[in-house]
């Protein structure tokens, strides 16, 4: 699979997902939208305004999560016969010839990660299982009520994983992010560093940005990204001070938990 890819307070007004310093970063300059991305150099930026790379007029298509039942939506989807044509994902914009195919593969894999997570969360974890390990590593000690909330958040994230929710940007708009989401156009903007990631990390990035899109990790400082001291990679217990509530508002927790369950093993990568 991060999408994708600093922070100011409250409301859903443009979002950025750079890993934060210990204290909250200053708000971006007035008139600029916050970007929500996993890139180490995301620092807030203007909403794309050039004609080719801006969102087309008119309402966006209804999202999957708004039109399907939870049971159906949780099922992994079969690979489509042909990749859709994503907005502006041309060779000139992306620098590669197969951007549509790579993005569609990542989108389908992200949906499979989400489906696997939702199916697992319906039951209490059994001792010694991958599910028990993944819950502890990514969500600390969630109660049954917490698991139900996490599952519902995944349901909403699934609704963002639709082809109409993405646009490819060139480097004159991206600022080093892998991908980012901003409220101004309510799209996940995919940047050139995204194409350099592994297939697993591309899917992780799309879930991360989808989590921002549904309001996770958007108020105040960005939650610690995977690979930080507060959320380390590998077979490492959650450091002191990390809480279930904090991880439930952390886009990376959803991205890496889904990957962990689907793959039956954790990834040792931070996806930077």
C-alpha positions as CSV (number, residue, x, y, z in Angstrom):
1,X,0.0,0.0,0.0
2,X,-0.2,6.6,3.4
3,X,-3.4,7.7,1.8
4,X,0.5,8.5,1.8
5,X,2.8,10.6,2.1
6,X,1.9,19.5,10.5
7,X,-0.8,19.6,12.1
8,X,-3.2,22.3,13.5
9,X,-6.2,21.9,15.7
10,X,-9.7,20.6,15.4
11,X,-12.2,20.6,12.5
12,X,-11.7,18.8,9.3
13,X,-10.1,21.7,7.4
14,X,-7.2,20.3,5.2
15,X,-4.9,17.8,6.8
16,X,-1.2,16.8,6.9
17,X,0.3,13.5,7.9
18,X,4.0,14.1,8.5
19,X,5.4,12.3,11.5
20,X,5.3,15.0,14.2
21,X,7.9,16.2,16.6
22,X,7.1,15.7,20.3
23,X,5.2,19.0,20.4
24,X,2.5,20.1,18.0
25,X,3.8,21.7,14.8
26,X,2.7,25.3,14.0
27,X,-0.3,25.8,11.8
28,X,0.4,26.3,8.1
29,X,0.3,29.8,6.7
30,X,-3.2,31.4,6.3
31,X,-4.9,30.4,3.1
32,X,-3.1,27.1,2.7
33,X,-4.8,23.7,3.3
34,X,-3.2,21.2,5.7
35,X,-2.1,18.0,4.0
36,X,-2.5,14.6,5.7
37,X,0.3,12.3,4.5
38,X,2.9,9.9,5.9
39,X,5.8,11.6,4.2
40,X,8.5,13.0,6.4
41,X,8.5,16.2,4.4
42,X,4.8,16.9,4.2
43,X,4.5,20.4,5.6
44,X,1.1,21.8,4.4
45,X,0.5,23.3,1.0
46,X,-1.9,24.8,-1.3
47,X,-4.9,23.1,-2.8
48,X,-4.1,22.1,-6.4
49,X,-5.3,24.7,-8.8
50,X,-4.0,23.9,-12.2
51,X,-6.7,22.8,-14.6
52,X,-5.4,19.3,-15.4
53,X,-4.8,18.3,-11.8
54,X,-7.8,19.8,-10.1
55,X,-11.0,17.9,-9.3
56,X,-13.6,17.8,-12.0
57,X,-16.8,19.8,-11.3
58,X,-19.9,18.0,-10.0
59,X,-20.5,15.6,-7.1
60,X,-18.3,12.6,-6.6
61,X,-19.8,9.1,-7.0
62,X,-21.4,7.5,-4.0
63,X,-18.8,5.6,-2.0
64,X,-19.0,1.8,-1.6
65,X,-19.5,2.1,2.2
66,X,-22.6,4.2,1.6
67,X,-24.3,1.8,-0.8
68,X,-23.4,-1.8,0.4
69,X,-24.2,-3.7,3.5
70,X,-21.5,-4.2,6.0
71,X,-21.4,-8.0,5.5
72,X,-21.0,-7.6,1.7
73,X,-18.4,-4.8,2.0
74,X,-16.2,-6.8,4.3
75,X,-15.6,-9.5,1.6
76,X,-12.4,-9.3,-0.4
77,X,-12.9,-8.4,-4.0
78,X,-11.7,-10.3,-7.0
79,X,-9.1,-8.6,-9.2
80,X,-10.9,-6.7,-12.0
81,X,-10.3,-7.7,-15.6
82,X,-8.9,-4.2,-16.4
83,X,-7.7,-1.3,-14.2
84,X,-9.8,1.8,-14.2
85,X,-8.4,5.0,-15.6
86,X,-7.6,7.1,-12.5
87,X,-7.7,10.9,-12.8
88,X,-4.5,12.4,-14.2
89,X,-2.5,9.1,-13.7
90,X,-0.8,9.6,-17.1
91,X,2.9,8.9,-17.8
92,X,3.5,12.6,-18.0
93,X,2.1,13.2,-14.5
94,X,3.4,10.0,-12.7
95,X,6.6,9.4,-14.6
96,X,5.7,5.7,-15.1
97,X,3.7,3.9,-17.8
98,X,1.6,1.6,-15.6
99,X,0.3,3.9,-12.8
100,X,-3.3,2.9,-13.3
101,X,-2.5,-0.8,-12.9
102,X,-0.3,-0.2,-9.8
103,X,-2.8,2.1,-8.1
104,X,-5.7,-0.4,-8.8
105,X,-3.6,-3.3,-7.4
106,X,-2.9,-1.2,-4.3
107,X,-6.6,-0.2,-4.0
108,X,-7.8,-3.8,-4.2
109,X,-5.1,-5.0,-1.8
110,X,-6.1,-2.3,0.7
111,X,-9.7,-3.4,0.4
112,X,-8.6,-7.0,1.2
113,X,-6.7,-5.7,4.2
114,X,-9.7,-3.9,5.5
115,X,-12.0,-6.9,4.9
116,X,-9.6,-9.2,6.8
117,X,-9.5,-6.8,9.7
118,X,-13.3,-6.5,9.9
119,X,-13.8,-10.2,9.8
120,X,-11.3,-10.7,12.6
121,X,-12.7,-8.0,14.8
122,X,-16.1,-9.7,15.1
123,X,-14.7,-12.1,17.7
124,X,-12.7,-12.0,20.9
125,X,-9.0,-12.9,20.3
126,X,-7.9,-16.4,21.2
127,X,-4.6,-16.7,23.1
128,X,-1.5,-17.2,20.9
129,X,-3.2,-16.2,17.6
130,X,-2.0,-13.7,15.1
131,X,-5.2,-11.8,15.9
132,X,-4.3,-11.5,19.6
133,X,-0.7,-10.4,18.7
134,X,-2.0,-7.8,16.1
135,X,-4.5,-6.3,18.5
136,X,-1.9,-5.8,21.2
137,X,0.7,-4.4,18.9
138,X,-1.5,-2.0,17.0
139,X,-4.5,-1.2,19.3
140,X,-3.0,-2.1,22.8
141,X,-5.9,-3.6,24.9
142,X,-9.2,-2.8,23.2
143,X,-12.4,-3.9,24.9
144,X,-15.3,-5.6,23.0
145,X,-16.9,-2.1,22.6
146,X,-13.6,-0.7,21.3
147,X,-13.3,-3.5,18.8
148,X,-16.9,-2.7,17.6
149,X,-15.9,0.9,17.1
150,X,-12.7,0.0,15.3
151,X,-14.7,-2.3,13.0
152,X,-17.1,0.5,12.2
153,X,-14.2,2.8,11.4
154,X,-12.9,0.2,9.0
155,X,-16.4,0.1,7.4
156,X,-16.1,3.9,6.8
157,X,-12.5,3.6,5.5
158,X,-13.7,0.9,3.0
159,X,-16.0,3.6,1.6
160,X,-13.0,5.7,0.7
161,X,-11.3,3.0,-1.3
162,X,-13.0,3.7,-4.5
163,X,-11.5,4.7,-7.9
164,X,-13.1,8.2,-7.9
165,X,-11.4,9.1,-4.6
166,X,-7.9,9.4,-6.2
167,X,-5.9,11.8,-8.3
168,X,-2.3,11.6,-9.4
169,X,-0.1,14.7,-9.0
170,X,3.2,15.7,-10.4
171,X,6.1,17.1,-8.4
172,X,5.0,20.7,-9.0
173,X,2.1,20.0,-6.6
174,X,3.5,17.3,-4.4
175,X,6.0,18.4,-1.7
176,X,7.8,15.0,-1.3
177,X,4.7,13.1,0.1
178,X,3.9,9.6,-1.0
179,X,0.3,10.6,-0.9
180,X,-1.9,13.1,1.0
181,X,-5.5,13.9,1.6
182,X,-7.0,17.4,2.0
183,X,-10.6,18.4,2.8
184,X,-10.7,21.1,0.1
185,X,-11.3,18.6,-2.7
186,X,-11.8,15.5,-0.5
187,X,-9.4,13.5,-2.7
188,X,-6.4,11.4,-2.0
189,X,-3.5,12.9,-4.0
190,X,-1.0,10.3,-5.2
191,X,2.6,11.5,-5.6
192,X,5.6,10.0,-7.4
193,X,7.3,8.5,-4.2
194,X,4.2,6.3,-3.9
195,X,5.2,4.3,-7.0
196,X,8.6,3.4,-5.4
197,X,6.9,1.6,-2.5
198,X,6.3,-2.2,-2.2
199,X,2.8,-3.4,-3.0
200,X,2.1,-3.9,0.7
201,X,3.2,-0.4,1.6
202,X,1.1,1.1,-1.2
203,X,-2.0,-0.6,0.2
204,X,-1.0,0.6,3.7
205,X,-0.7,4.2,2.5
206,X,-4.2,4.1,0.9
207,X,-5.7,2.9,4.2
208,X,-3.8,5.6,6.1
209,X,-5.2,8.3,3.9
210,X,-8.6,6.8,3.9
211,X,-8.6,6.9,7.7
212,X,-7.8,10.6,7.5
213,X,-10.6,11.0,5.1
214,X,-13.2,9.7,7.6
215,X,-11.8,11.9,10.4
216,X,-9.2,9.8,12.1
217,X,-6.1,11.6,13.3
218,X,-7.1,15.0,12.1
219,X,-7.4,17.1,15.3
220,X,-4.2,18.5,16.8
221,X,-0.8,17.0,16.2
222,X,-0.6,14.0,13.9
223,X,-0.5,10.7,15.8
224,X,2.9,8.9,15.8
225,X,3.5,7.0,12.6
226,X,4.7,3.4,12.5
227,X,8.5,3.4,12.9
228,X,8.5,6.2,15.5
229,X,9.6,5.6,19.1
230,X,6.0,5.7,20.2
231,X,4.9,3.1,17.6
232,X,8.0,0.9,16.7
233,X,8.1,-1.7,14.0
234,X,8.9,-5.3,14.6
235,X,8.1,-7.6,17.5
236,X,8.0,-4.8,20.0
237,X,5.4,-4.2,22.7
238,X,3.7,-0.8,22.8
239,X,5.9,1.7,24.7
240,X,4.7,3.1,28.0
241,X,2.2,5.9,27.6
242,X,0.5,4.5,24.4
243,X,-3.2,3.9,24.9
244,X,-6.0,2.1,23.1
245,X,-7.8,5.4,22.7
246,X,-4.7,7.0,21.1
247,X,-4.2,4.1,18.7
248,X,-7.9,4.2,17.7
249,X,-7.3,7.7,16.5
250,X,-4.1,6.7,14.6
251,X,-4.4,6.1,10.9
252,X,-1.3,3.9,10.9
253,X,-2.8,1.6,13.4
254,X,-5.7,0.8,11.0
255,X,-3.3,0.4,8.1
256,X,-0.8,-1.9,9.8
257,X,-3.3,-3.9,11.7
258,X,-5.2,-4.7,8.5
259,X,-1.9,-5.7,6.8
260,X,-0.9,-7.8,9.8
261,X,-4.2,-9.8,9.8
262,X,-4.3,-10.3,6.0
263,X,-0.7,-11.3,5.7
264,X,-0.7,-13.4,9.0
265,X,2.5,-11.6,10.0
266,X,3.5,-8.1,10.8
267,X,5.5,-6.1,8.4
268,X,9.0,-5.0,9.5
269,X,8.8,-1.9,7.4
270,X,7.6,1.6,8.4
271,X,6.8,2.3,4.7
272,X,8.9,5.4,4.5
